[in-house]
Amino acid sequence: MSSVASVVLDKTALFRDLQYTPHPGQFVIHQSTALRRVVACGVRWGKSKVASMEAVAAALEPRDHHCVGWVVGPTYDIADRVYREIVMTMAEHLKHRIVSLREHEKRLVVRNLGGGLSEIRAKSADNPVSLLGEGLDWLVVDEASRLKPMIWESYLSQRLIDKRGWALLISTPKGKGWFYDLYRRGQGADADYQSWNWPSVTNPRLDRKVIEAERARIPDRTFRQEYEAEFCEGSGSVFRGVREAARGAWQNPIAGETYWAGLDLARVEDYTVLVIVNSKREVVFADRFTRIDWSVQVSRIAAACERYGGPRVFVDSTGPGEPIVASLRSAGIRARPFVMSAQSKTDLINNLALLLEKGEVVLPRPELWSAGIEELESYEFSTSDAGNVRMSSPSGVHDDCVVALALALWPLRRRSEPIFLL
C-alpha cells in the first residue's frame, strides 16, 4: 500500500493531460519553486491562465492534511476570473475528482492524488473581514496592484505562515506602490521571492502588429503601463498634464468667437455640469449644480448658452435621449445628442486625454475650478475581467466635469488622428 508521500505530482504530465501548453514565459513561472512569485505583465499576456493552472496543480498535489487555497481579487468579479477558469478545467478534464461545488459560496472541493481533500475558494478583498481566519497552503492574488497594501500585509501574507504556503501575485503594473516593492524583492533582494516583468508582445499567441497599432491610438502612459507592463509613476491617472493645463481663467464672451459646449445631466446623486470652450480649446465657462428643478436647470443652461452666442451643446443622451434633447431645444438650446456606449465613451475620454497630453487644452486655475481639476486628476484606468482597459472615476468620486469637458472638446478633436477603443 503506497503512502501519500510516495505519490508525486508531475506538473508537466498534468498540463499535457489538460491540453495546456504554456508559452515560454508561462513555462518559467510554472518551473519556479519560490514561495512568493510576482508576475507583472501586460494585458492578454496569459497571467490568469498561469494562475488557474497553478491552482489546479496545487489542488491535485497529494497531501496528508486538508488543503486550502484561495483566489483573491479586489472584487468578486475579478477573483472569479481565475476561479471560473479553475472550475471549468476541473469540470472538463477532472470531473471525477470533484467532490462538491457550491457556486453561491465560490467554493470547490476536489479529491487530490493522495486521496485527500483540497478546497479552493474565491475571495474579495473589498470585504477584509472575510479574509480572516484559516491558514492557507497556497494563494493566488489577481490584479494585485489594485489592492490596498494593508490587504496583503495584514490579511493575506499572514495566512501562509503556519503551513509555509506559497503565493502567486499577478497583475498589470499600477504605479510604484506595494506591488512594485514585492516585484523588486523578487529581483534578487529576497531568496523567497522571484519576479517577472513581460510586455504583452512576449505572448507569442498575440499579433505584434495589432499591439503596435494601439500605440498611436491611446495615451502614451496608458500604452506603456497596460501593454508594455511598465511601472510608471502616477500611472493610475488617465489624464497627464492636468496641472500644466490649469493656467487659465474664466473669460467673458468675445464678439465673433465661436464656442462649443458639453452638458452632463444629473442622475440621482450626480451633478449637472455645463462646460463651454472656445476655438483655442480654452475652458471659458463652467457651471455645476444639483438637486434643483428641471425647469430651473433648463433656464440656467439656456441663459449661459445665450450669453456665449448659442454654441452647439453636446449632451450625454444615454437612456431617454431624444426627449431630453427635444426639451433643451424647445428652450432655444442647440442641443446635439451623444449616446454613451462602451465604444463611444472610450473614444470621448481618449480624445480628452490626448489633447491634454499634447498640451492643447487650457483649463481654469485650480482655485477657480477645483471640482473639475480634482475629477480630472482622480480619473483612473483599470483592466476589465475580459482584459480590456477601462476608464472611470474611483468609487465615491463624481465624473460629471470630466464628461462635460470631454463633450465640449469632442467637435474640436484632431480629425486626422484615430480615436479607438482600448
N, C-alpha and C positions, 0 to 999 in steps of 0.2 A: 504494500500500500504506500503510495507516494505521499510525501508531506507537501504542504503548501510551499515551503521554501524551495522544493525541487522543481517547481513549475516556473519557468522563466518566460516572460513575455518577449517575443521577437517583434519589435515595433515595425521593422521593415516588412516582415511577412504579413503582419496585420494590415498595414496600409495597402499592400498588394491585394489582399483579400477584399478590402473595402473599395478597391478600384480607384485608389487615390495615389497619384504620382506627384509628389511635391516638386516644385521648381527649385533650382539651386539655392536660392535664398531661404526658402522654407526648409529645405533639407538640413542646413546647418543649424537652424533653430531646433529642429527635432533631435539632432545629434547631441546638442548641449546637455550637460548634466548639472549646470549651475542652479543653485537654489532659487535665484532671482533672475529671471530673463526679461529684459526690457526691449521691446520691439517698436521702434519709431519709424514708420514708413508712410509713403504716400497713399492716396486713396486708390482702391481697387488693386492693391498690391497682393492681397491674399492673406492678410493678418487674421481675419475671422476664421478662415479655413484652417490655418495652423493651430489656432486656439481650440477649435472644436475637435480636431483630430488628436491633439494632446490630451484633451479631456476624455475622449473615448478610450485612448490607451491607458490613461490613469485609472479609469473605472474598471477596466478588464484586468489590470495587474493583480496577480494573486496576493492576498494579504491575510494575516491571521487576526485582523480586527475589522470592525465595521468601518469602511472607508467613506469619508465625507469630502466632497468637493463643491465649491461654489463658483458660479459665473456671476460677476458683479459689473454693473454699468451705472452711469449717472442716473438713468431712469430704467423702468422695467422694459420699455420698448427696446432700448439699446442692449440690455442684458439678454433679452430674448433673441437677439440676432445670433449669438453664438449658441445659446441653449437650444434654439429651434433646430440648428444645424446638427447638434448632437442627437437630438431626438429623432430626426429624420434619418440619420446614419444608422442608428441602432434599429429603428423600425424596418429599414430596408435590408440591412445585412445581418443583423444580430437579434432579430425579433425573439428568438428562443431564449435569449438571456434577459429579456425584460421581465421583471417581477411585478412592478406596478408603475403606473404613470398617472399622476394627479395634476391635471392641467391647471386647475384653479390655484394650486399651491406652487406651480412651477417646480415640481419635484419628480425626479425619475430615479427608480431603484432597479439595479441590474445585478445579475449573478456574475461574479468575476471568475477568472480561470482557475482560481483555487477553491471555488465553491462558496466563497463568502459573498457578502452583500456590499455593494457600492452605491452610494447615494449622491445624486447630482441635483443641485438647486440653483435657480436663478434668483438673484437678489438685486434690489435697487438701493443705490446709495442716497437717494433723496429721503430715505427713512432710516437714519443711522441706528435707531433703537433695534431694528430688525437684524442688525449686523453683530449684535452682542451674543455671547454665549459660547457655543461649542468650538472645540478645536478642529482644525482642518488639515487634511492630508495634502490638498492642493487647492490652488486658487487661480482663476482667470479674471483679469480686470480689463474690460473693453472700454475704449475711449478714456483711458486712464488720465490723460492730460486735462480732461474736463472735470475731474473730481477735485474737491477741496482737499488740501494737504492733510487736514485732520482726519479725513476718512481713511487714508492709508495708515497714518501714524497711530491713530487712537482706536481704530475699529478693525482694520484688516490684517496688518502685519502681525499683530498680537495673536491672532487666531492660528498662526502657523508654528508658534514656538514649541508647544508641548509635543507635537508629532513630527517636528522638524520637516514641515511641509514645504512644498515648492510653490512659487508664484510666477505666472506669466502675465506681464502687463503689456498690452498692445494699444497703440494709439497713433493718430497723426499728431505731430507736434502742435503745441499751442503756447507760444512764448517760451520763456526760460524760467519756468516755475519748478515745482517739486518733481514733476516727471522728468524734466531735463536734468535735475540733480541726480536722480536714480540712473538715468542714461549715462551720465559721466562716471558714476561709480562702476558701471559695467565696462568701462574702457580701461580697466586695469587697476583702478583705485581700491577695489574690494574683491577678494577672491571668490566670494559667494555670488557675485553679480557678473552677468555677461550681457552685453547690449549690442544692438544693430541699428543702423540708420540707412535705409534704402529708399530712393525715389520710386515713384510709380513705374517709371520706364524700365526698371530692372525686373519687372514681371514679364517674362518672355511671351506671355499669352496676351499682352496688351499691344495695340498698334502704336508704335512710336510716333507716327505721323499725326494720329488723332490727338495724342497728348500734346505734341508740339504746337498744334493748331490752337489749342486753348491758351497758349502763352500770350498771343496777341489779342485775345478776346476778353480776358479778365484782368483785374488789377494785379500788378507785379507781385505784391506781397501775398496775395491770395494764391497765386500760382506757386510761388516759392514754398509756401507752407504746405498746401494741400497736395501738390504734385511732386515737388522736389524734396519734401519732408524736411525743410529747414526749420531750425529753432529760431524764429525771428522775434526780436524784441517788440513788445506791444502788438503781437500778431493777432490778438483776439479781436481787434477792431477792423471793421470793413473799410473805414474811410481814413486815408492818410492825408496829412496836411490841413487838418481842420483848423488848428490854432494859427497856422500861417495864413489861411484864407480869411480868418476872422479879424480883419483890419479895417473894415468899412463902417459906414454909419447909415442911418435911415435917411432917405432922400425924398424931397418934395417932387411932385410931378414936373417934368420938363416938357415944354411945348415942342411937338414934333418928334418926341421919343416914342418908340414902340415898346410896349410892355407885354409880358406873359404872366400867367398866374397858375398856381396849383392849389387845389382845395381838397382837404381830407376831412370828411364829415364825421362827427362824433358817433360812436356806437357804445351805448350803455355808459361805461365809466370813462371813455376816452374824451379827447378834446376835439373841437372843430378848429382847424388851422387853415388860414389863408396866407399864402406867400406870393409876393409879386416881385418879378425880376425885370431888369432892363436888357437891352440888346448886348450889353457888355457882360452879361451873366452876373450882375451885381444885385444882391437882395436889397430892395429899396423899401419894402414894407412887409410886415408880418402881423397877423392878429391871431390870438389864441384864446378861446373861451369854451366854457362848458356849462351844462345844466341851465340853459335858457331856452325859451320857447322857440319853435321852429320859425315862426313868422318874424321874430326878432332877429334870429340868425340870418335869415334871407335879407332882411333890410340892412343889417350891418355889413354883410358881404357886398350887397349891391352898392352901398354908399362908398365903400373902399374902391370898388372897381370903377365906378363913375369918376371918382377923383383922379384915377390914373388912366383916363381916356377909354375905358371899356375894353380891357385886354381880353383875349381868349383865355378861358379858365378851364384847365384840365381837371376833371373831377373823378375821384375814385368812385365808380358806379357799380362796384361789386354788390350783388344782391338785387334790390329793387331796380337800380339803374335808371332806366328811362323816365319813370315817374319823378325821380329826384331832379334829373336834368330838365325835364319839362317845367317843373316848379321853379327852378332857378331861371330858366329862360323867360318865363312869364313875368319875372321881376326885372327883366332887362339885362340879365347877366348872360354873357356869351359863353355858355357852358358847353364843354366838349366831353363826352363820356370816355373814361379809360377803365376798361374792365380788367380787374386784377385776377390773373391766373398765376400758376406757379411760374410759367414761362415769362409772362409779361412783367410781373413784379421783379423777377431777377434781371430782366433787361433794363427796367427802370432804375433799379439800385446800382447795377453795373455802370450805367451811364453817369450817374452822380459820382460814383467812386472814381471813375476815370477822369472826369472833369476836375475833381478835387486834386487827384494825384498829379495832374498836369498843371495845376495852379491857375486854372481858368475860371474859377468861381471866387467871388468876393462876398464874404459874409459880414454881417454886423459884428462889432466887437463883442466879446463875451459879456461885458457888463450891460450891453444893450439887448442882447438876445440869449440870455443864459439857458433858457429851456431848449432852444434849438441846438446850441453848441453842445450841451450835455447829452442830448439824444444822439447826435452825430458821433460823439466820442464813445458812447456806450454800445452803439450798434455793432453786432458781432456776427461772425460766421462760424458754422459748425458742420459736421458731417452727418447726413441723414442715415437711417438704417440701411438704405439702398446704396450707400457710399457716395451720394451726391452732396455737393456743397450747398448749404442753405444759409440765408442771412436773415437776421431778425434782432429785435431788441431783447435783452435778457428779461427773465420773468420779473414783473413788477415795474418795468420801465416803459414809458409810452414811446411810440414811434411816429406820432401824428406830424410833428415838424419835419421829420425825415421824409415822409411820404409826400407831404405838401411841397417841400422844396424840390424833390425829385420830379414831381409832376410839372412844376413850373419850368424846370430846365429841360423837360423832355423835348419840346419843339426846337430847342437850341442845341441838340446833340450833334456830334460830328457825324454827318451822314456817310462819310467815306470809311468810317471805322465800324467794323461789325460788332454788334452787341449780341451776345449769345448766352444761352442757358449754361450755367456752370455744370 
